[in-house]
Amino acid sequence: MYVYATSRRARWPGVAAQCAGYAAVLTALEVVFERHTDLIEYHGWKWEYSLVTMFLLTLAVRLLAGRMLRRNE
């Protein structure tokens, strides 16, 4: 819901940029944890997959939240 709340008045390029920003921060944290701790261990997974997956998930959540809230108005 935070993604929707911070981008509800933005146009599509702004929404995509904001989703990309959130995904980039989450991916950067994941890479740091993977490299410097034993919390995450990848076998055949790359950080690019995480970036794309988190971007698409964040964008999908934003679109669904917008639809659900418009339907209730």
N, C-alpha and C positions, 0 to 999 in steps of 0.2 A: 504494500500500500504506500510505502514511502516513495517509491518510484513514481507512482501515479500522483501523489500529493505534490511532489516537486516539479512535475512536468505537465500538469493538467491544462495549463494555458499555453503550452508550447506547441508550435507547429511540428510536422513530422521530422524535418531535419534536426530540430532541437531535441525531440524525443529520442531519435536514433543516437545523437551525440551523447545525450545523458546516459542512455543505456550502455553505450560503448565505454563511457567513463566509469560507470559502476563495475562493469565486467573487467576493465583493465585493472582497477584497484584490487578487486577480489583475486584476479589471476596473479597479480604481483605478490600478494600475501601468500597465495598458495605456493608460488615458486620459492619464496623465501623459506617457508616451512619445509618444503620438500628438500631443499639443498642443505639447510642448516639444522634440521632436527630429524628424528626417526619417526615423526608422526605420520608422514606420508611417504610412500615408496612406490614409484611408478615402474610398471613393466609394460613397455610398448605404448605408453601414453605420453603425449607432448603437451607443453603449455599452450600451444596454439589451439589444440582441441578444447581445452578448458575455456579459453577466451571466446571462441566461437559459440560453444555450448552455453556459457553464462550470458553472452549477449543475446542469443536467441531466446533463452528462458526469461530473461529480464524484459525483453520486448514483448513476449507473449503474455507475461503477467500484466504488463502495462496496458496492452490492448484489451485483455479480458476484464480488468478492473474498470477501464473506461466504458466498456459495453454494459457491464452489470450496473454501474452507477447511473448511466443514461437511461437504462430500462426502468429504474426505480423512481425517476423524476416524474 
